[in-house]
Amino acid sequence: MANLLSAKPRQAEVADEPRLAIIDIGSNSVRLVVYQGPVRLPAILFNEKVMAGLGRSLSETGAIEPASLKLACSALQRFARLAREMQVNELRTVATAAVRDASNGHELIAAARRYGLEVELLAGEEEAMASGFGVLSGIPEADGVVGDLGGGSLELVRVVAGTVTDRVSFPLGVLRLGAIRAQGKGVLDRTVARLIAETGWTGRGKGLPFYLVGGSWRSLAKLDMHLTAYPLPVLHQYTLSLDRIGELTRALADLSKAELKAVPDLSSARLPTLDNATVLLGSVLKHLGSSGTVVSAYGLREGLLFQRLSREERQQDPLIVAARDEGRRLGRFPEHGDLLDRWIAPLFADEPADIARLRHAACLLADVGWRANPEFRDERGMEIGLHGNWVGVDARGRALIAQALYASLGGKMNSPEPLGRLSGPEALRRAKLWGLAMRLGQRLSGGVAAPLQRSRLTLSDGTLALCLPPEDEALYGDTVARRHKALAAAFGCQPVLEV
């Protein structure tokens, strides 16, 4: 159930993009996220969490402790007010394991109602389904088992062929693990083995990746990035092998609190339970038979949004949707990116679909650096390609988009750090060709549609021809000729103008 908040209408230029918000009352945290933008992948306008720890005392008392309840109620009151001030069109408030299982969970629900919030109490399977769809929203090709570790429960979800199939919820939230492990060595592993066996999940992940959802497991990935000096601090689709998880389990036993606190962006609230979360992960992977892990930045909240969409909307490529929206907001000519991709495509007819979509994304972003200082446009393009809020793309794909933008915005024909550490030289060379072709198209057309629609590029017999109608010959100025020559040289061809 969603709350429709009464608010003053916003300005006309954004009225066609409604603001949606979700308040997520979890066992560890209470969070408000406000979204606006394309329905397939709305951008996050605001994100705030309060580590209320609602599930902290459940294993001992079966109830939410008073201090946590007070903190959560204060957060809900603030979030309800903020949503009104932000003129949110639709607000959805959901609660998961802690409120579901606590003997006094009804008190929190009643308090929320006083603040104008109607709380949906998600059942374990509903929570699991939302998490599964969240992973599919950000990794459409996901085929494996999703594990969403919250404070009060662990959800396992099988995702395949763009949908959620089987799902199950276990009382193995990170705030419960300490009490289980305190019962003796090996008790947690035996508990995991029993629960997985009783529900028929033993071996269900054999040979398949395990998708990590939840703050505790994302924190483990952040730790690994820090320890390995990984060059791209983007969690989404970061991978951890089984061997590496074993190494991290052993490393955590030796790392001091001071060393952990020194890890950038590692939440101090996660530190007390990080060891338990890591041990649980190793046990779950063993009994499922998973081949390795992939981090998902998307989970329950994104799954709730994804479930709202039509079948056609779900099938939209999230990378292309996000790149098109970014290009529209930062560029000069909204239609230019799609047209530019079609214009340069004949030069890259041999590319498989997974590479062609990266080229398409780069073209959609081709104009994002134009407002930057001219001396730094290439760096601006590379930064957006690498660090943009993209999903549906891994580190290698980010590097190729960044390389193309770097070349198209005037960078040299090198691969600045860390591109060479994220992708191989041949793939980066191909991305440089994309960039040079984009650069030619933009200069020829001035960024508008008609000149590209009336011209074409061909590659054959050692020549790279630019074909123009006679009325457009005047567009072939000195700068265009030089960019044509540079592109042809990169292909090992001679430039030819055909009128």
C-alpha positions as CSV (number, residue, x, y, z in Angstrom):
1,M,0.0,0.0,0.0
2,A,1.3,3.4,-0.9
3,N,0.8,6.8,0.8
4,L,-0.2,9.6,-1.5
5,L,1.1,12.7,0.3
6,S,-0.7,16.1,-0.1
7,A,1.9,18.6,-1.3
8,K,2.2,21.7,-3.4
9,P,2.7,21.0,-7.1
10,R,6.3,21.1,-8.3
11,Q,7.6,23.2,-11.2
12,A,6.2,22.3,-14.6
13,E,9.6,21.1,-16.0
14,V,9.8,18.2,-13.7
15,A,6.1,17.5,-13.3
16,D,6.2,14.7,-15.9
17,E,8.7,12.7,-13.7
18,P,6.9,11.8,-10.5
19,R,8.9,11.4,-7.3
20,L,8.6,8.0,-5.6
21,A,9.9,7.2,-2.2
22,I,10.4,4.0,-0.1
23,I,10.9,3.9,3.6
24,D,12.5,0.5,4.4
25,I,12.2,-0.6,8.0
26,G,14.8,-3.3,8.3
27,S,16.2,-5.2,11.2
28,N,19.4,-3.2,11.1
29,S,18.5,0.1,9.6
30,V,15.6,2.4,8.8
31,R,16.1,4.1,5.5
32,L,14.4,6.7,3.2
33,V,15.2,6.7,-0.5
34,V,13.6,9.2,-2.9
35,Y,13.6,8.4,-6.6
36,Q,12.9,10.4,-9.8
37,G,13.6,9.7,-13.4
38,P,12.9,7.0,-16.0
39,V,10.6,4.4,-14.7
40,R,13.0,1.6,-15.6
41,L,15.8,3.1,-13.6
42,P,14.9,6.2,-11.6
43,A,17.8,8.2,-10.1
44,I,18.2,8.5,-6.4
45,L,17.5,12.0,-5.3
46,F,17.9,11.4,-1.5
47,N,19.1,8.5,0.6
48,E,19.3,8.5,4.4
49,K,19.5,5.7,6.9
50,V,19.4,5.4,10.7
51,M,21.1,2.3,12.2
52,A,18.3,1.6,14.7
53,G,19.1,-2.1,15.3
54,L,15.5,-3.2,15.6
55,G,16.5,-6.8,15.5
56,R,19.4,-6.6,18.0
57,S,17.6,-8.1,20.9
58,L,15.2,-10.4,19.2
59,S,17.2,-13.6,19.8
60,E,17.3,-12.9,23.5
61,T,14.0,-11.3,24.3
62,G,11.8,-11.7,21.3
63,A,11.1,-7.9,21.3
64,I,12.5,-4.7,20.0
65,E,14.4,-3.0,22.8
66,P,13.1,0.4,23.9
67,A,16.1,2.5,22.7
68,S,15.9,1.0,19.2
69,L,12.2,1.5,19.1
70,K,12.5,5.1,20.0
71,L,15.3,5.7,17.5
72,A,13.2,4.1,14.7
73,C,10.1,6.1,15.6
74,S,12.2,9.3,15.5
75,A,13.5,8.3,12.0
76,L,10.0,7.6,10.7
77,Q,8.7,10.9,11.9
78,R,11.6,12.7,10.2
79,F,11.2,10.7,7.0
80,A,7.5,11.3,6.8
81,R,8.1,15.0,7.1
82,L,10.9,15.0,4.6
83,A,8.8,13.2,2.1
84,R,6.2,15.9,2.3
85,E,8.8,18.7,2.0
86,M,10.3,17.0,-1.0
87,Q,6.8,16.8,-2.6
88,V,6.9,13.1,-3.1
89,N,4.0,11.9,-5.2
90,E,3.9,8.4,-3.8
91,L,5.5,6.9,-0.7
92,R,5.6,3.3,0.2
93,T,6.6,2.1,3.7
94,V,7.7,-1.5,4.2
95,A,8.9,-3.5,7.2
96,T,10.7,-6.8,7.2
97,A,11.9,-9.5,9.7
98,A,12.4,-7.5,12.9
99,V,9.0,-5.9,12.9
100,R,7.4,-9.1,11.6
101,D,8.8,-11.3,14.3
102,A,9.0,-8.9,17.3
103,S,6.3,-9.2,20.0
104,N,6.1,-5.4,20.1
105,G,6.4,-4.8,16.4
106,H,2.8,-3.5,16.4
107,E,4.0,-0.5,18.5
108,L,6.2,0.7,15.7
109,I,3.4,0.2,13.1
110,A,1.1,2.2,15.3
111,A,3.6,5.0,15.7
112,A,4.1,5.1,11.9
113,R,0.4,5.4,11.4
114,R,0.4,8.5,13.7
115,Y,3.0,10.1,11.3
116,G,0.8,9.4,8.3
117,L,2.6,6.2,7.2
118,E,0.8,2.9,6.4
119,V,3.3,0.1,6.9
120,E,3.3,-3.0,4.7
121,L,4.5,-5.9,6.7
122,L,6.3,-8.1,4.1
123,A,6.2,-11.8,4.7
124,G,9.5,-13.7,4.3
125,E,8.8,-14.9,0.8
126,E,7.6,-11.4,-0.3
127,E,10.9,-10.0,1.0
128,A,12.8,-12.7,-0.9
129,M,10.9,-12.1,-4.1
130,A,11.6,-8.3,-3.9
131,S,15.3,-8.9,-3.4
132,G,15.4,-11.3,-6.3
133,F,13.7,-8.8,-8.6
134,G,16.1,-6.1,-7.3
135,V,19.1,-8.1,-8.5
136,L,17.4,-8.7,-11.9
137,S,16.8,-5.0,-12.2
138,G,20.5,-4.2,-12.0
139,I,21.9,-7.5,-13.5
140,P,19.2,-8.5,-16.1
141,E,21.2,-11.6,-17.2
142,A,21.6,-12.9,-13.6
143,D,21.4,-16.7,-13.4
144,G,22.0,-18.1,-9.9
145,V,21.0,-17.7,-6.3
146,V,20.4,-14.4,-4.6
147,G,21.3,-14.1,-0.9
148,D,19.9,-11.1,0.9
149,L,21.4,-10.9,4.4
150,G,19.5,-8.5,6.7
151,G,19.6,-8.0,10.4
152,G,16.8,-10.5,11.1
153,S,16.7,-12.9,8.3
154,L,18.5,-14.4,5.2
155,E,16.5,-14.8,2.0
156,L,17.6,-17.1,-0.8
157,V,16.1,-16.6,-4.2
158,R,16.6,-18.5,-7.5
159,V,16.8,-16.1,-10.4
160,V,17.0,-17.3,-14.0
161,A,15.8,-16.1,-17.4
162,G,14.8,-12.7,-16.1
163,T,12.4,-13.9,-13.4
164,V,12.3,-15.2,-9.8
165,T,11.4,-18.8,-9.2
166,D,12.0,-20.5,-5.8
167,R,12.6,-18.5,-2.7
168,V,12.9,-19.2,1.0
169,S,13.5,-17.2,4.2
170,F,15.7,-18.3,7.1
171,P,16.0,-16.8,10.6
172,L,19.7,-16.2,10.0
173,G,19.9,-12.4,10.1
174,V,23.3,-11.0,11.0
175,L,22.0,-9.8,14.4
176,R,21.0,-13.4,15.3
177,L,24.3,-15.0,14.3
178,G,26.3,-14.1,17.5
179,A,23.8,-16.0,19.7
180,I,24.0,-19.1,17.4
181,R,27.8,-19.1,17.3
182,A,28.0,-18.7,21.1
183,Q,26.5,-22.1,21.4
184,G,29.7,-23.7,20.3
185,K,32.1,-24.3,17.4
186,G,30.4,-25.5,14.3
187,V,26.9,-24.8,15.5
188,L,26.3,-22.1,12.9
189,D,27.5,-24.4,10.0
190,R,25.3,-27.2,11.2
191,T,22.3,-24.9,11.6
192,V,22.8,-23.6,8.0
193,A,23.2,-27.2,6.7
194,R,20.0,-28.3,8.5
195,L,17.9,-25.3,7.3
196,I,19.1,-25.6,3.7
197,A,18.5,-29.4,3.7
198,E,15.0,-29.2,5.2
199,T,13.9,-26.8,2.5
200,G,15.4,-28.7,-0.4
201,W,18.1,-26.1,-1.2
202,T,21.2,-28.3,-0.7
203,G,23.3,-28.1,-3.9
204,R,20.8,-25.8,-5.6
205,G,23.5,-23.3,-6.5
206,K,26.0,-25.8,-7.9
207,G,28.1,-24.2,-10.6
208,L,26.1,-20.9,-10.3
209,P,27.1,-17.5,-9.0
210,F,25.7,-16.3,-5.6
211,Y,24.5,-12.7,-5.7
212,L,25.3,-10.8,-2.6
213,V,22.7,-8.4,-1.3
214,G,22.7,-6.6,2.1
215,G,24.9,-4.1,3.9
216,S,27.0,-6.7,5.7
217,W,28.1,-8.5,2.6
218,R,28.7,-5.3,0.7
219,S,30.9,-4.2,3.6
220,L,32.9,-7.4,3.1
221,A,33.4,-6.5,-0.6
222,K,34.6,-3.0,0.5
223,L,37.1,-4.5,2.8
224,D,38.4,-6.7,-0.1
225,M,38.7,-3.7,-2.4
226,H,40.8,-2.0,0.3
227,L,43.0,-4.9,1.0
228,T,43.7,-5.6,-2.7
229,A,44.0,-1.9,-3.7
230,Y,41.3,-2.5,-6.4
231,P,41.3,0.5,-8.8
232,L,37.6,1.0,-9.2
233,P,35.6,1.6,-6.0
234,V,32.3,0.5,-7.5
235,L,30.6,-2.4,-5.6
236,H,28.0,-3.4,-8.2
237,Q,29.1,-6.6,-10.0
238,Y,32.3,-6.8,-8.0
239,T,33.3,-10.5,-7.7
240,L,34.7,-12.5,-4.8
241,S,35.9,-16.1,-5.4
242,L,35.4,-18.9,-2.9
243,D,39.1,-18.9,-2.1
244,R,39.1,-15.2,-1.5
245,I,36.2,-15.4,0.9
246,G,38.1,-18.1,2.8
247,E,41.1,-15.7,3.0
248,L,38.9,-12.8,4.2
249,T,37.5,-15.1,6.9
250,R,41.0,-15.7,8.2
251,A,42.1,-12.1,7.7
252,L,39.2,-10.8,9.8
253,A,40.4,-12.8,12.8
254,D,43.7,-10.9,12.7
255,L,42.5,-7.4,11.8
256,S,42.1,-5.0,14.7
257,K,39.2,-2.7,15.2
258,A,41.5,0.3,14.4
259,E,42.5,-1.3,11.1
260,L,38.9,-2.0,10.1
261,K,37.9,1.6,11.1
262,A,40.6,2.9,8.7
263,V,39.0,1.2,5.7
264,P,37.3,4.0,3.6
265,D,33.5,4.0,3.5
266,L,33.3,0.9,5.8
267,S,30.4,1.6,8.1
268,S,31.5,1.4,11.8
269,A,28.0,0.1,12.6
270,R,28.8,-3.0,10.4
271,L,32.1,-3.9,12.1
272,P,30.8,-5.8,15.1
273,T,28.9,-8.3,12.8
274,L,31.2,-8.4,9.8
275,D,33.0,-11.6,11.0
276,N,29.7,-13.4,11.6
277,A,28.4,-12.3,8.2
278,T,31.6,-13.7,6.5
279,V,31.4,-17.0,8.3
280,L,27.8,-17.4,7.4
281,L,28.6,-16.6,3.7
282,G,31.2,-19.4,3.6
283,S,28.8,-21.9,5.1
284,V,25.9,-20.9,2.7
285,L,28.2,-21.2,-0.3
286,K,29.4,-24.6,0.7
287,H,26.0,-26.1,1.2
288,L,24.5,-24.5,-1.9
289,G,27.6,-25.5,-4.0
290,S,27.9,-22.0,-5.5
291,S,30.8,-21.2,-7.9
292,G,31.6,-17.7,-6.6
293,T,29.9,-14.5,-5.7
294,V,28.8,-11.3,-7.4
295,V,27.9,-8.1,-5.5
296,S,24.6,-6.5,-6.3
297,A,24.1,-2.8,-5.3
298,Y,20.4,-3.4,-5.9
299,G,18.1,-5.3,-3.5
300,L,14.7,-5.1,-1.9
301,R,13.9,-1.5,-2.6
302,E,14.9,-1.6,-6.2
303,G,12.9,-4.9,-6.5
304,L,9.8,-3.2,-5.2
305,L,10.2,-0.6,-7.9
306,F,10.9,-3.2,-10.6
307,Q,7.8,-5.2,-9.7
308,R,5.7,-2.2,-10.5
309,L,6.8,-2.2,-14.2
310,S,5.1,-3.7,-17.2
311,R,6.8,-6.6,-19.0
312,E,8.0,-4.2,-21.7
313,E,9.5,-1.8,-19.2
314,R,11.3,-4.6,-17.4
315,Q,12.9,-5.7,-20.6
316,Q,14.5,-2.3,-21.2
317,D,18.3,-2.3,-20.9
318,P,19.1,-0.5,-17.6
319,L,22.5,0.7,-18.9
320,I,21.1,2.2,-22.0
321,V,18.2,3.8,-20.1
322,A,20.5,5.4,-17.6
323,A,23.0,6.6,-20.2
324,R,20.3,8.1,-22.4
325,D,18.9,9.9,-19.4
326,E,22.3,11.2,-18.3
327,G,23.0,12.3,-21.9
328,R,19.7,14.1,-22.0
329,R,20.3,15.9,-18.8
330,L,24.0,16.9,-19.4
331,G,24.2,17.1,-23.2
332,R,23.0,19.8,-25.6
333,F,21.0,17.7,-28.1
334,P,18.8,15.0,-26.6
335,E,18.4,12.9,-29.7
336,H,22.1,13.0,-30.7
337,G,23.4,9.9,-28.9
338,D,21.2,7.3,-30.5
339,L,21.7,8.8,-34.0
340,L,25.5,9.0,-33.4
341,D,25.5,5.3,-32.6
342,R,23.7,4.4,-35.8
343,W,26.0,6.6,-37.8
344,I,29.2,5.0,-36.6
345,A,27.8,1.4,-36.4
346,P,28.8,0.4,-40.0
347,L,32.5,0.7,-39.0
348,F,31.9,-1.9,-36.3
349,A,29.6,-4.4,-37.9
350,D,31.5,-7.4,-36.6
351,E,30.9,-6.5,-32.9
352,P,28.8,-8.9,-30.8
353,A,25.7,-7.5,-29.1
354,D,27.3,-7.3,-25.7
355,I,30.0,-5.0,-27.0
356,A,27.7,-3.1,-29.3
357,R,25.6,-2.1,-26.3
358,L,28.7,-0.6,-24.6
359,R,29.4,1.4,-27.8
360,H,25.8,2.6,-27.7
361,A,26.1,3.7,-24.1
362,A,29.2,5.6,-24.9
363,C,27.5,7.4,-27.8
364,L,24.6,8.4,-25.5
365,L,27.1,10.0,-23.2
366,A,29.2,11.6,-26.0
367,D,28.2,15.1,-25.0
368,V,28.4,14.9,-21.2
369,G,31.7,16.8,-21.0
370,W,30.8,19.9,-23.0
371,R,30.2,22.1,-20.0
372,A,33.5,21.3,-18.5
373,N,36.7,23.4,-18.8
374,P,38.0,22.6,-22.3
375,E,41.3,21.5,-20.7
376,F,39.6,18.8,-18.7
377,R,36.7,17.5,-21.0
378,D,38.5,14.3,-21.7
379,E,39.0,13.6,-17.9
380,R,35.4,14.5,-17.3
381,G,34.2,12.0,-19.8
382,M,36.4,9.3,-18.5
383,E,35.2,10.0,-14.9
384,I,31.6,9.7,-15.9
385,G,32.2,6.5,-17.8
386,L,34.1,4.9,-14.9
387,H,32.2,6.2,-11.9
388,G,28.7,6.9,-13.2
389,N,25.7,5.4,-11.4
390,W,25.4,2.6,-14.0
391,V,24.1,-1.0,-13.6
392,G,24.0,-3.8,-16.0
393,V,27.7,-3.3,-16.7
394,D,30.9,-4.7,-15.0
395,A,34.3,-3.0,-14.5
396,R,35.6,-4.0,-17.9
397,G,32.5,-2.5,-19.6
398,R,32.9,0.7,-17.6
399,A,36.5,1.0,-18.7
400,L,35.5,0.7,-22.4
401,I,32.9,3.4,-22.1
402,A,35.4,5.6,-20.3
403,Q,38.1,5.0,-22.9
404,A,35.7,5.9,-25.7
405,L,34.6,9.1,-24.0
406,Y,38.2,10.0,-23.2
407,A,39.1,9.7,-26.9
408,S,36.0,11.5,-28.2
409,L,36.5,14.4,-25.9
410,G,40.0,15.1,-27.1
411,G,42.2,12.8,-25.0
412,K,45.4,11.4,-26.4
413,M,45.4,7.9,-27.8
414,N,46.6,6.4,-24.5
415,S,44.7,4.6,-21.8
416,P,45.0,6.6,-18.5
417,E,45.0,4.7,-15.2
418,P,43.1,2.6,-14.2
419,L,41.7,1.6,-17.6
420,G,44.6,-0.7,-18.4
421,R,44.0,-2.6,-15.1
422,L,40.3,-3.1,-15.9
423,S,40.4,-4.2,-19.5
424,G,42.7,-5.7,-22.1
425,P,44.6,-3.7,-24.7
426,E,42.7,-4.9,-27.7
427,A,39.3,-4.1,-26.2
428,L,40.6,-0.6,-25.2
429,R,41.9,-0.1,-28.7
430,R,38.5,-0.8,-30.1
431,A,37.0,1.7,-27.6
432,K,39.4,4.4,-28.9
433,L,38.1,3.8,-32.4
434,W,34.6,4.4,-31.1
435,G,35.7,7.6,-29.5
436,L,37.4,8.9,-32.7
437,A,34.4,8.0,-34.8
438,M,32.1,9.8,-32.3
439,R,34.4,12.8,-32.4
440,L,34.2,13.0,-36.2
441,G,30.4,12.7,-36.1
442,Q,30.0,15.4,-33.5
443,R,32.3,17.8,-35.4
444,L,30.7,17.2,-38.8
445,S,27.1,17.7,-37.5
446,G,27.7,20.3,-34.8
447,G,25.7,18.0,-32.6
448,V,22.4,18.3,-34.5
449,A,20.6,15.5,-36.2
450,A,20.1,16.4,-39.9
451,P,23.8,16.3,-41.1
452,L,24.2,12.8,-39.7
453,Q,20.9,11.7,-41.2
454,R,22.1,12.8,-44.6
455,S,25.6,11.3,-44.4
456,R,27.2,7.9,-43.9
457,L,30.5,6.2,-43.2
458,T,31.8,3.2,-45.1
459,L,34.9,1.0,-44.6
460,S,36.3,-1.0,-47.5
461,D,39.3,-1.7,-49.6
462,G,41.7,0.2,-47.4
463,T,39.6,3.3,-47.3
464,L,37.3,5.0,-44.8
465,A,34.9,7.0,-46.8
466,L,32.7,9.8,-45.6
467,C,29.8,10.2,-48.0
468,L,28.0,13.5,-48.2
469,P,25.3,14.9,-50.4
470,P,26.4,17.8,-52.6
471,E,24.5,20.4,-50.6
472,D,26.5,19.3,-47.5
473,E,30.0,19.5,-49.0
474,A,30.5,22.8,-47.2
475,L,30.3,21.0,-43.8
476,Y,33.6,19.2,-44.7
477,G,35.8,21.9,-43.2
478,D,39.4,21.7,-42.1
479,T,38.7,20.4,-38.6
480,V,36.3,17.8,-40.0
481,A,39.0,16.7,-42.5
482,R,41.6,16.3,-39.7
483,R,39.3,14.2,-37.6
484,H,38.4,12.1,-40.6
485,K,42.1,11.6,-41.3
486,A,42.8,10.6,-37.6
487,L,40.0,8.1,-37.6
488,A,41.1,6.5,-40.9
489,A,44.7,6.3,-39.7
490,A,43.6,4.5,-36.5
491,F,41.9,2.0,-38.8
492,G,45.0,1.8,-41.0
493,C,43.1,3.2,-43.9
494,Q,43.1,6.3,-46.2
495,P,40.4,8.9,-45.7
496,V,38.1,9.5,-48.7
497,L,35.4,12.1,-49.2
498,E,32.6,11.0,-51.5
499,V,30.1,13.7,-52.6
